[in-house]
């Protein structure tokens, strides 16, 4: 029995392996985030360059500042003819797409920036879901694809990332991604070679 493994005592070699793994995982997450951003920009171009009503193309579409959305709130407190009234209004003006052909207006597509930290947090949550309920979650291909960022990595590296992002993860994720459960699916830095069959994610 490996006492270091049992008590989870890392040496310098183990720490280096984990650091290399974390860098590799985050590079994979960055690649996914870049691809996601590229796809959103493409969706934005498609959405903003064609009128949804008459299907006119980009040459007939211009930017306008037209959409005005407001929210108001009025409160009052009166008793025996005395009291006060308070009010507040918020007005938001946004740019819209305007079709010169049919005069239709529609809101511009909003691109949501996705970072590598967003990706790692989603991947950790998905990994916990798959480990906790493999039958249901393995059918959802996007979850297994997201978990590929952990391929050929150590269980302790995943644990390190879980702890680093603890504040942003679900409670169930923290409870599921324990080192003992992770070692059933991923090699341990304490094992010189894989002597047991790992359960496939």
N, C-alpha and C positions, 0 to 999 in steps of 0.2 A: 504494500500500500504506500503510495506517495504521500508523505506527511505534508509537504508543501502544497500539494493539490488539495488535500483535505482541509487544511487550515487557510488556504488561499493566500499563501505568502509568495509574492512575486520576487524574482531576482532581476538583475540588470538585463539579462538576455530575454526574459519574459516581457519586461517592460518595452524593450526595443521592438519585439515582435508585435505587440499590441499597438504601438505607435505607428508602425509601418502599415498594419491592417487598417487603422483608423484613417490614415491618409488615403489609402486605396479606396475605402468605402466612400469617403467624402468626395473623392474625384469622380467616382461613379455617380454619386448624387448630383454633382455639379453638371455632369453631362446630361442627365435626365432633366434638370432644371433648365438648361440652355435649350434643349429640344422642346420642352413645354412652352417656353417663352417664344421660340420661333413659330410654333404652331398657333399660338394666340395672336401673334402679329399677322400671320397669314389669314386667320379668321377675321381679324379686324379689317384687313384690306378687302376681303370678300364682302363682308357685311356693310361696310361704309361706301363701297363703290357701285352698289346696285340698288335701285329703288325697290322696296318690297311690294309696292302697289302696282306700278306699271312696268317694272323691270328695266327702266332706263339705265344706261351704263354711266360710267364715271364722268364722261364729258358733260352730262346734263345735271350733275350733282355738285352743289356748292355747300360750304360751311356757313351756318348762320347761328347767331346767338338769339334764341327765341324761347326756348323752354323755360318757363318760370314756375317754380314750385314754391308754395308758401305754407307755413304752419303758424297758426296763431293760438294764443291762449289768453283768456281774460278771466280774472278771479275777482271776486268782491266779497266784502264782509260788511253787512249793515245791521245795525241794531238801534232801534228807536230814532231813526233818521240820521244817525251818525255812522261813519264807516269810511272805507277806502276801496278803490278799484285799482287793480294792477293788471297790466297787459304786456304782452310780448309777441313779436312777430318775426319770423325768420323767412327770408326770401332767398331763393337760390336760382341763379340764372346759369344755364348750361349751353354749351355749343351743341347744335343739332345738324343733321344732314338735311339738305333741302333739295328736292327734285324740281328742276326748272320745267320739266315736261308736264307733270300732273299736280305740282304744288304740294306734294305730300312731304311731311316732315317726320323724321324718326331720330331717336337718340343715338348718339355715337356709341360704338362698341368700346367697352372699357377693358383694357388689358390689365390683368392682375399679375403682378410680378411674383414669380415663385423662385425661392432661393434653395440652395442645397440643404440648408437647415430645415426648411419646410419639408423637403423630400425625405430626409433621414427620420424626422418625427413621424411622418406618415408610414414609412417603411417599418419602423419599430412597432407601431400600433398594429399594422397588418400582420407582422411576424407573430405577435402575441395572439392575435385572433386565430391564425392558422395552427399554432401549437396547441391552443386551448380547444379548438374545434376543427380538426383537419377535414372531416368529411364535408361539412358545409362550406368552409372557406376555400378549399382547394379548387372548388368548381368556379370560383371567381378569379379568372385568369389575371386580372389586373393586380390582384393582391400577391399572387405568386411571382409575377413579373417584378413587382416593386421589391420583393424580398431577395431578388437576385443580386442586389447590391452587397449582400452578405456572403455570396458564394466564395468558397475557398478561404474563409476567414475563421478566426478562432472564436470560441464561445466567450472568452474573457474580453475580447475586443467589442463584441456586441453589448456585453454587460457594462463596459466602460462608457459606451455611447448612451446606453439606457440611463446611467447615473448622471451623465453630463446634461441630458435633456429632461431630467425628471420633472421639472416644473411644468413642462408642456405636454407631458404624456398622460394618458388615461390611467386611473388607479389600477384598473384591470391589467394594463400593460406592465406596470411596475410589479404587480403580484405574479404575473405569468412568466416574465423574462428573468427568472432566477437562474443562477449559474448551473445548478444541478439539471434543470430542464433543458437549458441551452446545450449542455454537453451531450445530450442524447442525439442532437442534430448536427452539432459542429465539433470539430476537433478542439482539444484543450491545449493551451501553450505548455502544460505540464507533461503532455504525452510526447515522447520522442517519436513514436509512430502510432498509427491508428491500429489498435489491437482488437477493436470491436466494430461491429457493423453499425453505422450511423443510420438513424431514421431520416428518410428523405423529406425535405420540406416541399 
